[in-house]
Amino acid sequence: MLKIRKNIAISDSGFVFDPLSGESFSLNPIGMEILHLVKNGQSFEYVSKHILNKYEVDAETFERYFYDFISTLKLFNLTEPD
């Protein structure tokens, strides 16, 4: 299961700060929602069901964007090593 590093700071306004690199990132509200769900240990299935029920998006589109988002989190070292 994917885990967000514990030292990553996430503000309510959509900013994500990595204290190790000093970099900060800005997320839109849906990105923030997904990040919080993942950080709280929710599975892909749970996140997918939650987003599909709340927003007008089809499963294929959500899955593609979800995995792109997760890849970006990994690229910027915001996740725990596998």
Gaussian input, Z-matrix of N, CA and C with variables (Angstrom, degrees):
# hf/3-21g

backbone

0 1
 N
 C     1     B1
 C     2     B2     1     A1
 N     3     B3     2     A2     1     D1
 C     4     B4     3     A3     2     D2
 C     5     B5     4     A4     3     D3
 N     6     B6     5     A5     4     D4
 C     7     B7     6     A6     5     D5
 C     8     B8     7     A7     6     D6
 N     9     B9     8     A8     7     D7
 C    10    B10     9     A9     8     D8
 C    11    B11    10    A10     9     D9
 N    12    B12    11    A11    10    D10
 C    13    B13    12    A12    11    D11
 C    14    B14    13    A13    12    D12
 N    15    B15    14    A14    13    D13
 C    16    B16    15    A15    14    D14
 C    17    B17    16    A16    15    D15
 N    18    B18    17    A17    16    D16
 C    19    B19    18    A18    17    D17
 C    20    B20    19    A19    18    D18
 N    21    B21    20    A20    19    D19
 C    22    B22    21    A21    20    D20
 C    23    B23    22    A22    21    D21
 N    24    B24    23    A23    22    D22
 C    25    B25    24    A24    23    D23
 C    26    B26    25    A25    24    D24
 N    27    B27    26    A26    25    D25
 C    28    B28    27    A27    26    D26
 C    29    B29    28    A28    27    D27
 N    30    B30    29    A29    28    D28
 C    31    B31    30    A30    29    D29
 C    32    B32    31    A31    30    D30
 N    33    B33    32    A32    31    D31
 C    34    B34    33    A33    32    D32
 C    35    B35    34    A34    33    D33
 N    36    B36    35    A35    34    D34
 C    37    B37    36    A36    35    D35
 C    38    B38    37    A37    36    D36
 N    39    B39    38    A38    37    D37
 C    40    B40    39    A39    38    D38
 C    41    B41    40    A40    39    D39
 N    42    B42    41    A41    40    D40
 C    43    B43    42    A42    41    D41
 C    44    B44    43    A43    42    D42
 N    45    B45    44    A44    43    D43
 C    46    B46    45    A45    44    D44
 C    47    B47    46    A46    45    D45
 N    48    B48    47    A47    46    D46
 C    49    B49    48    A48    47    D47
 C    50    B50    49    A49    48    D48
 N    51    B51    50    A50    49    D49
 C    52    B52    51    A51    50    D50
 C    53    B53    52    A52    51    D51
 N    54    B54    53    A53    52    D52
 C    55    B55    54    A54    53    D53
 C    56    B56    55    A55    54    D54
 N    57    B57    56    A56    55    D55
 C    58    B58    57    A57    56    D56
 C    59    B59    58    A58    57    D57
 N    60    B60    59    A59    58    D58
 C    61    B61    60    A60    59    D59
 C    62    B62    61    A61    60    D60
 N    63    B63    62    A62    61    D61
 C    64    B64    63    A63    62    D62
 C    65    B65    64    A64    63    D63
 N    66    B66    65    A65    64    D64
 C    67    B67    66    A66    65    D65
 C    68    B68    67    A67    66    D66
 N    69    B69    68    A68    67    D67
 C    70    B70    69    A69    68    D68
 C    71    B71    70    A70    69    D69
 N    72    B72    71    A71    70    D70
 C    73    B73    72    A72    71    D71
 C    74    B74    73    A73    72    D72
 N    75    B75    74    A74    73    D73
 C    76    B76    75    A75    74    D74
 C    77    B77    76    A76    75    D75
 N    78    B78    77    A77    76    D76
 C    79    B79    78    A78    77    D77
 C    80    B80    79    A79    78    D78
 N    81    B81    80    A80    79    D79
 C    82    B82    81    A81    80    D80
 C    83    B83    82    A82    81    D81
 N    84    B84    83    A83    82    D82
 C    85    B85    84    A84    83    D83
 C    86    B86    85    A85    84    D84
 N    87    B87    86    A86    85    D85
 C    88    B88    87    A87    86    D86
 C    89    B89    88    A88    87    D87
 N    90    B90    89    A89    88    D88
 C    91    B91    90    A90    89    D89
 C    92    B92    91    A91    90    D90
 N    93    B93    92    A92    91    D91
 C    94    B94    93    A93    92    D92
 C    95    B95    94    A94    93    D93
 N    96    B96    95    A95    94    D94
 C    97    B97    96    A96    95    D95
 C    98    B98    97    A97    96    D96
 N    99    B99    98    A98    97    D97
 C   100   B100    99    A99    98    D98
 C   101   B101   100   A100    99    D99
 N   102   B102   101   A101   100   D100
 C   103   B103   102   A102   101   D101
 C   104   B104   103   A103   102   D102
 N   105   B105   104   A104   103   D103
 C   106   B106   105   A105   104   D104
 C   107   B107   106   A106   105   D105
 N   108   B108   107   A107   106   D106
 C   109   B109   108   A108   107   D107
 C   110   B110   109   A109   108   D108
 N   111   B111   110   A110   109   D109
 C   112   B112   111   A111   110   D110
 C   113   B113   112   A112   111   D111
 N   114   B114   113   A113   112   D112
 C   115   B115   114   A114   113   D113
 C   116   B116   115   A115   114   D114
 N   117   B117   116   A116   115   D115
 C   118   B118   117   A117   116   D116
 C   119   B119   118   A118   117   D117
 N   120   B120   119   A119   118   D118
 C   121   B121   120   A120   119   D119
 C   122   B122   121   A121   120   D120
 N   123   B123   122   A122   121   D121
 C   124   B124   123   A123   122   D122
 C   125   B125   124   A124   123   D123
 N   126   B126   125   A125   124   D124
 C   127   B127   126   A126   125   D125
 C   128   B128   127   A127   126   D126
 N   129   B129   128   A128   127   D127
 C   130   B130   129   A129   128   D128
 C   131   B131   130   A130   129   D129
 N   132   B132   131   A131   130   D130
 C   133   B133   132   A132   131   D131
 C   134   B134   133   A133   132   D132
 N   135   B135   134   A134   133   D133
 C   136   B136   135   A135   134   D134
 C   137   B137   136   A136   135   D135
 N   138   B138   137   A137   136   D136
 C   139   B139   138   A138   137   D137
 C   140   B140   139   A139   138   D138
 N   141   B141   140   A140   139   D139
 C   142   B142   141   A141   140   D140
 C   143   B143   142   A142   141   D141
 N   144   B144   143   A143   142   D142
 C   145   B145   144   A144   143   D143
 C   146   B146   145   A145   144   D144
 N   147   B147   146   A146   145   D145
 C   148   B148   147   A147   146   D146
 C   149   B149   148   A148   147   D147
 N   150   B150   149   A149   148   D148
 C   151   B151   150   A150   149   D149
 C   152   B152   151   A151   150   D150
 N   153   B153   152   A152   151   D151
 C   154   B154   153   A153   152   D152
 C   155   B155   154   A154   153   D153
 N   156   B156   155   A155   154   D154
 C   157   B157   156   A156   155   D155
 C   158   B158   157   A157   156   D156
 N   159   B159   158   A158   157   D157
 C   160   B160   159   A159   158   D158
 C   161   B161   160   A160   159   D159
 N   162   B162   161   A161   160   D160
 C   163   B163   162   A162   161   D161
 C   164   B164   163   A163   162   D162
 N   165   B165   164   A164   163   D163
 C   166   B166   165   A165   164   D164
 C   167   B167   166   A166   165   D165
 N   168   B168   167   A167   166   D166
 C   169   B169   168   A168   167   D167
 C   170   B170   169   A169   168   D168
 N   171   B171   170   A170   169   D169
 C   172   B172   171   A171   170   D170
 C   173   B173   172   A172   171   D171
 N   174   B174   173   A173   172   D172
 C   175   B175   174   A174   173   D173
 C   176   B176   175   A175   174   D174
 N   177   B177   176   A176   175   D175
 C   178   B178   177   A177   176   D176
 C   179   B179   178   A178   177   D177
 N   180   B180   179   A179   178   D178
 C   181   B181   180   A180   179   D179
 C   182   B182   181   A181   180   D180
 N   183   B183   182   A182   181   D181
 C   184   B184   183   A183   182   D182
 C   185   B185   184   A184   183   D183
 N   186   B186   185   A185   184   D184
 C   187   B187   186   A186   185   D185
 C   188   B188   187   A187   186   D186
 N   189   B189   188   A188   187   D187
 C   190   B190   189   A189   188   D188
 C   191   B191   190   A190   189   D189
 N   192   B192   191   A191   190   D190
 C   193   B193   192   A192   191   D191
 C   194   B194   193   A193   192   D192
 N   195   B195   194   A194   193   D193
 C   196   B196   195   A195   194   D194
 C   197   B197   196   A196   195   D195
 N   198   B198   197   A197   196   D196
 C   199   B199   198   A198   197   D197
 C   200   B200   199   A199   198   D198
 N   201   B201   200   A200   199   D199
 C   202   B202   201   A201   200   D200
 C   203   B203   202   A202   201   D201
 N   204   B204   203   A203   202   D202
 C   205   B205   204   A204   203   D203
 C   206   B206   205   A205   204   D204
 N   207   B207   206   A206   205   D205
 C   208   B208   207   A207   206   D206
 C   209   B209   208   A208   207   D207
 N   210   B210   209   A209   208   D208
 C   211   B211   210   A210   209   D209
 C   212   B212   211   A211   210   D210
 N   213   B213   212   A212   211   D211
 C   214   B214   213   A213   212   D212
 C   215   B215   214   A214   213   D213
 N   216   B216   215   A215   214   D214
 C   217   B217   216   A216   215   D215
 C   218   B218   217   A217   216   D216
 N   219   B219   218   A218   217   D217
 C   220   B220   219   A219   218   D218
 C   221   B221   220   A220   219   D219
 N   222   B222   221   A221   220   D220
 C   223   B223   222   A222   221   D221
 C   224   B224   223   A223   222   D222
 N   225   B225   224   A224   223   D223
 C   226   B226   225   A225   224   D224
 C   227   B227   226   A226   225   D225
 N   228   B228   227   A227   226   D226
 C   229   B229   228   A228   227   D227
 C   230   B230   229   A229   228   D228
 N   231   B231   230   A230   229   D229
 C   232   B232   231   A231   230   D230
 C   233   B233   232   A232   231   D231
 N   234   B234   233   A233   232   D232
 C   235   B235   234   A234   233   D233
 C   236   B236   235   A235   234   D234
 N   237   B237   236   A236   235   D235
 C   238   B238   237   A237   236   D236
 C   239   B239   238   A238   237   D237
 N   240   B240   239   A239   238   D238
 C   241   B241   240   A240   239   D239
 C   242   B242   241   A241   240   D240
 N   243   B243   242   A242   241   D241
 C   244   B244   243   A243   242   D242
 C   245   B245   244   A244   243   D243

   B1=1.4538
   B2=1.5250
   B3=1.3006
   B4=1.4550
   B5=1.5278
   B6=1.3297
   B7=1.4624
   B8=1.5208
   B9=1.3172
   B10=1.4603
   B11=1.5303
   B12=1.3333
   B13=1.4679
   B14=1.5293
   B15=1.3264
   B16=1.4632
   B17=1.5320
   B18=1.3239
   B19=1.4677
   B20=1.5301
   B21=1.3273
   B22=1.4664
   B23=1.5299
   B24=1.3184
   B25=1.4686
   B26=1.5266
   B27=1.3359
   B28=1.4634
   B29=1.5280
   B30=1.3334
   B31=1.4684
   B32=1.5237
   B33=1.3071
   B34=1.4611
   B35=1.5256
   B36=1.3248
   B37=1.4613
   B38=1.5270
   B39=1.3432
   B40=1.4559
   B41=1.5084
   B42=1.3193
   B43=1.4532
   B44=1.5202
   B45=1.3233
   B46=1.4544
   B47=1.5220
   B48=1.3313
   B49=1.4603
   B50=1.5173
   B51=1.3383
   B52=1.4601
   B53=1.5251
   B54=1.3399
   B55=1.4596
   B56=1.5296
   B57=1.3305
   B58=1.4586
   B59=1.5216
   B60=1.3204
   B61=1.4641
   B62=1.5275
   B63=1.3353
   B64=1.4609
   B65=1.5214
   B66=1.3297
   B67=1.4620
   B68=1.5172
   B69=1.3309
   B70=1.4570
   B71=1.5245
   B72=1.3057
   B73=1.4490
   B74=1.5152
   B75=1.3122
   B76=1.4542
   B77=1.5235
   B78=1.3216
   B79=1.4582
   B80=1.5188
   B81=1.3325
   B82=1.4577
   B83=1.5348
   B84=1.3216
   B85=1.4644
   B86=1.5397
   B87=1.3196
   B88=1.4665
   B89=1.5237
   B90=1.3247
   B91=1.4585
   B92=1.5202
   B93=1.3259
   B94=1.4693
   B95=1.5269
   B96=1.3194
   B97=1.4558
   B98=1.5345
   B99=1.3207
   B100=1.4647
   B101=1.5294
   B102=1.3242
   B103=1.4590
   B104=1.5222
   B105=1.3204
   B106=1.4673
   B107=1.5298
   B108=1.3221
   B109=1.4674
   B110=1.5279
   B111=1.3276
   B112=1.4683
   B113=1.5276
   B114=1.3274
   B115=1.4736
   B116=1.5281
   B117=1.3292
   B118=1.4702
   B119=1.5248
   B120=1.3286
   B121=1.4567
   B122=1.5151
   B123=1.3190
   B124=1.4690
   B125=1.5297
   B126=1.3056
   B127=1.4625
   B128=1.5258
   B129=1.3393
   B130=1.4554
   B131=1.5265
   B132=1.3266
   B133=1.4651
   B134=1.5285
   B135=1.3259
   B136=1.4596
   B137=1.5311
   B138=1.3380
   B139=1.4666
   B140=1.5278
   B141=1.3108
   B142=1.4566
   B143=1.5278
   B144=1.3176
   B145=1.4685
   B146=1.5332
   B147=1.3212
   B148=1.4680
   B149=1.5370
   B150=1.3278
   B151=1.4718
   B152=1.5265
   B153=1.3275
   B154=1.4714
   B155=1.5218
   B156=1.3330
   B157=1.4690
   B158=1.5284
   B159=1.3178
   B160=1.4629
   B161=1.5364
   B162=1.3383
   B163=1.4598
   B164=1.5201
   B165=1.3178
   B166=1.4612
   B167=1.5261
   B168=1.3155
   B169=1.4604
   B170=1.5217
   B171=1.3334
   B172=1.4661
   B173=1.5312
   B174=1.3262
   B175=1.4593
   B176=1.5247
   B177=1.3187
   B178=1.4683
   B179=1.5281
   B180=1.3165
   B181=1.4629
   B182=1.5139
   B183=1.3340
   B184=1.4621
   B185=1.5198
   B186=1.3237
   B187=1.4650
   B188=1.5306
   B189=1.3175
   B190=1.4624
   B191=1.5282
   B192=1.3310
   B193=1.4631
   B194=1.5254
   B195=1.3184
   B196=1.4654
   B197=1.5227
   B198=1.3316
   B199=1.4633
   B200=1.5203
   B201=1.3215
   B202=1.4690
   B203=1.5313
   B204=1.3262
   B205=1.4650
   B206=1.5257
   B207=1.3235
   B208=1.4630
   B209=1.5322
   B210=1.3202
   B211=1.4701
   B212=1.5205
   B213=1.3265
   B214=1.4610
   B215=1.5241
   B216=1.3300
   B217=1.4697
   B218=1.5287
   B219=1.3318
   B220=1.4672
   B221=1.5215
   B222=1.3228
   B223=1.4582
   B224=1.5208
   B225=1.3167
   B226=1.4682
   B227=1.5287
   B228=1.3486
   B229=1.4763
   B230=1.5224
   B231=1.3225
   B232=1.4626
   B233=1.5205
   B234=1.3309
   B235=1.4600
   B236=1.5244
   B237=1.3273
   B238=1.4753
   B239=1.5183
   B240=1.3361
   B241=1.4648
   B242=1.5294
   B243=1.3301
   B244=1.4754
   B245=1.5079
   A1=109.68
   A2=116.01
   A3=122.69
   A4=110.27
   A5=116.08
   A6=120.52
   A7=109.63
   A8=114.42
   A9=121.19
   A10=107.05
   A11=117.30
   A12=119.51
   A13=109.82
   A14=115.02
   A15=121.34
   A16=112.86
   A17=117.46
   A18=119.67
   A19=113.41
   A20=117.14
   A21=120.77
   A22=108.65
   A23=116.10
   A24=120.82
   A25=108.94
   A26=114.75
   A27=120.63
   A28=107.73
   A29=116.19
   A30=119.61
   A31=109.92
   A32=115.62
   A33=120.96
   A34=112.40
   A35=116.87
   A36=120.18
   A37=113.55
   A38=117.42
   A39=119.54
   A40=115.64
   A41=117.94
   A42=119.90
   A43=110.14
   A44=114.87
   A45=122.86
   A46=106.25
   A47=116.60
   A48=120.89
   A49=110.20
   A50=115.09
   A51=121.97
   A52=107.58
   A53=118.30
   A54=119.99
   A55=113.78
   A56=118.36
   A57=120.00
   A58=112.14
   A59=117.13
   A60=120.65
   A61=112.06
   A62=116.72
   A63=121.08
   A64=112.67
   A65=116.78
   A66=120.72
   A67=110.94
   A68=114.82
   A69=119.86
   A70=108.31
   A71=114.84
   A72=122.73
   A73=108.30
   A74=116.15
   A75=121.60
   A76=108.74
   A77=116.25
   A78=121.84
   A79=110.45
   A80=115.77
   A81=119.39
   A82=107.98
   A83=118.69
   A84=120.92
   A85=114.24
   A86=118.11
   A87=119.59
   A88=109.81
   A89=117.27
   A90=120.52
   A91=111.25
   A92=116.17
   A93=120.54
   A94=110.70
   A95=115.98
   A96=120.47
   A97=110.44
   A98=116.08
   A99=120.32
   A100=109.89
   A101=117.93
   A102=121.04
   A103=111.21
   A104=117.69
   A105=120.67
   A106=111.14
   A107=117.24
   A108=120.27
   A109=110.81
   A110=116.15
   A111=120.32
   A112=109.96
   A113=116.61
   A114=120.28
   A115=111.19
   A116=116.47
   A117=120.68
   A118=112.48
   A119=116.98
   A120=121.30
   A121=116.20
   A122=117.09
   A123=119.44
   A124=110.61
   A125=116.16
   A126=122.47
   A127=110.79
   A128=115.83
   A129=120.55
   A130=109.81
   A131=116.97
   A132=121.28
   A133=111.12
   A134=116.34
   A135=120.32
   A136=110.50
   A137=115.97
   A138=120.46
   A139=109.77
   A140=116.12
   A141=121.01
   A142=111.20
   A143=116.81
   A144=121.28
   A145=110.33
   A146=116.11
   A147=121.56
   A148=111.13
   A149=116.19
   A150=120.63
   A151=110.71
   A152=117.63
   A153=120.17
   A154=112.07
   A155=116.90
   A156=120.42
   A157=112.36
   A158=116.38
   A159=120.37
   A160=113.24
   A161=116.94
   A162=120.81
   A163=110.91
   A164=115.64
   A165=121.22
   A166=109.05
   A167=115.59
   A168=122.49
   A169=107.46
   A170=115.91
   A171=117.96
   A172=108.96
   A173=116.29
   A174=122.78
   A175=112.47
   A176=117.14
   A177=120.71
   A178=110.89
   A179=116.69
   A180=120.75
   A181=110.47
   A182=117.25
   A183=120.06
   A184=110.69
   A185=117.44
   A186=120.71
   A187=110.96
   A188=116.97
   A189=120.97
   A190=110.67
   A191=117.49
   A192=120.81
   A193=111.84
   A194=117.53
   A195=120.89
   A196=109.86
   A197=116.91
   A198=119.43
   A199=112.36
   A200=118.64
   A201=120.85
   A202=110.02
   A203=116.57
   A204=122.48
   A205=110.25
   A206=116.69
   A207=121.69
   A208=109.99
   A209=117.39
   A210=121.15
   A211=110.94
   A212=116.44
   A213=120.72
   A214=110.73
   A215=117.18
   A216=120.38
   A217=110.39
   A218=116.39
   A219=120.43
   A220=111.25
   A221=117.07
   A222=122.06
   A223=111.12
   A224=116.80
   A225=121.61
   A226=112.87
   A227=116.06
   A228=122.28
   A229=113.17
   A230=116.32
   A231=121.01
   A232=111.64
   A233=116.72
   A234=121.87
   A235=109.96
   A236=114.57
   A237=120.61
   A238=107.67
   A239=117.90
   A240=119.79
   A241=110.69
   A242=116.34
   A243=121.02
   A244=110.96
   D1=137.72
   D2=-179.94
   D3=-68.88
   D4=135.57
   D5=177.31
   D6=-128.90
   D7=134.03
   D8=174.66
   D9=-80.16
   D10=137.70
   D11=179.64
   D12=-56.93
   D13=141.56
   D14=-175.53
   D15=-66.61
   D16=-28.38
   D17=-176.00
   D18=-86.47
   D19=3.38
   D20=178.48
   D21=-76.10
   D22=124.68
   D23=179.61
   D24=-92.96
   D25=132.28
   D26=-179.03
   D27=-125.65
   D28=120.08
   D29=179.16
   D30=-90.86
   D31=161.35
   D32=177.83
   D33=-68.13
   D34=-19.47
   D35=-177.54
   D36=-90.24
   D37=1.36
   D38=174.39
   D39=104.55
   D40=8.74
   D41=177.66
   D42=-95.63
   D43=137.80
   D44=177.94
   D45=-119.38
   D46=127.85
   D47=-177.20
   D48=-121.43
   D49=130.47
   D50=176.86
   D51=-104.27
   D52=106.66
   D53=-177.08
   D54=-67.92
   D55=-22.37
   D56=179.51
   D57=-71.57
   D58=-41.31
   D59=-178.65
   D60=-96.85
   D61=-20.02
   D62=-175.87
   D63=81.75
   D64=3.12
   D65=-178.61
   D66=-84.12
   D67=150.08
   D68=174.03
   D69=-128.66
   D70=153.31
   D71=-176.22
   D72=-133.70
   D73=153.84
   D74=178.82
   D75=-117.56
   D76=131.81
   D77=179.36
   D78=-117.11
   D79=149.97
   D80=172.82
   D81=-78.18
   D82=170.71
   D83=-175.94
   D84=-57.73
   D85=-37.23
   D86=-179.96
   D87=-71.08
   D88=-39.42
   D89=175.54
   D90=-60.15
   D91=-41.58
   D92=177.49
   D93=-62.44
   D94=-43.37
   D95=-179.33
   D96=-61.47
   D97=-45.33
   D98=179.52
   D99=-65.02
   D100=-43.62
   D101=179.82
   D102=-60.08
   D103=-43.28
   D104=178.31
   D105=-63.80
   D106=-41.13
   D107=178.82
   D108=-62.81
   D109=-44.61
   D110=179.70
   D111=-66.09
   D112=-43.91
   D113=179.95
   D114=-61.26
   D115=-31.42
   D116=178.82
   D117=-84.53
   D118=9.99
   D119=173.13
   D120=84.01
   D121=14.61
   D122=-179.31
   D123=-73.72
   D124=144.43
   D125=-179.94
   D126=-76.14
   D127=164.74
   D128=175.06
   D129=-56.58
   D130=-42.99
   D131=-178.40
   D132=-59.53
   D133=-43.66
   D134=179.54
   D135=-65.26
   D136=-47.92
   D137=-178.93
   D138=-60.66
   D139=-45.40
   D140=-179.75
   D141=-59.09
   D142=-49.86
   D143=-179.37
   D144=-59.99
   D145=-43.95
   D146=-179.66
   D147=-60.00
   D148=-50.26
   D149=-177.13
   D150=-68.45
   D151=-42.46
   D152=-179.25
   D153=-63.92
   D154=-33.03
   D155=178.32
   D156=-76.64
   D157=-27.96
   D158=-173.92
   D159=-92.38
   D160=-31.73
   D161=-174.20
   D162=-123.12
   D163=158.89
   D164=178.87
   D165=-85.76
   D166=87.82
   D167=178.92
   D168=-148.23
   D169=144.20
   D170=177.98
   D171=-88.18
   D172=161.00
   D173=-173.94
   D174=-60.28
   D175=-40.70
   D176=-178.20
   D177=-64.54
   D178=-44.86
   D179=179.32
   D180=-64.88
   D181=-44.81
   D182=179.06
   D183=-59.41
   D184=-46.80
   D185=-177.30
   D186=-60.37
   D187=-44.04
   D188=179.33
   D189=-60.51
   D190=-48.82
   D191=-179.10
   D192=-69.41
   D193=-35.13
   D194=178.56
   D195=-60.50
   D196=-50.42
   D197=-177.79
   D198=-69.52
   D199=-30.25
   D200=172.11
   D201=-64.01
   D202=-42.54
   D203=179.15
   D204=-62.64
   D205=-46.54
   D206=-179.97
   D207=-62.93
   D208=-41.17
   D209=177.57
   D210=-60.52
   D211=-39.10
   D212=178.63
   D213=-66.74
   D214=-41.67
   D215=176.78
   D216=-59.17
   D217=-42.82
   D218=178.45
   D219=-66.32
   D220=-41.99
   D221=-179.69
   D222=-57.45
   D223=-39.10
   D224=-179.75
   D225=-90.92
   D226=12.96
   D227=175.96
   D228=57.11
   D229=40.13
   D230=178.29
   D231=-94.47
   D232=-3.17
   D233=-179.54
   D234=-111.61
   D235=159.73
   D236=173.73
   D237=-69.92
   D238=148.28
   D239=176.64
   D240=-59.06
   D241=147.16
   D242=179.17
   D243=-67.92

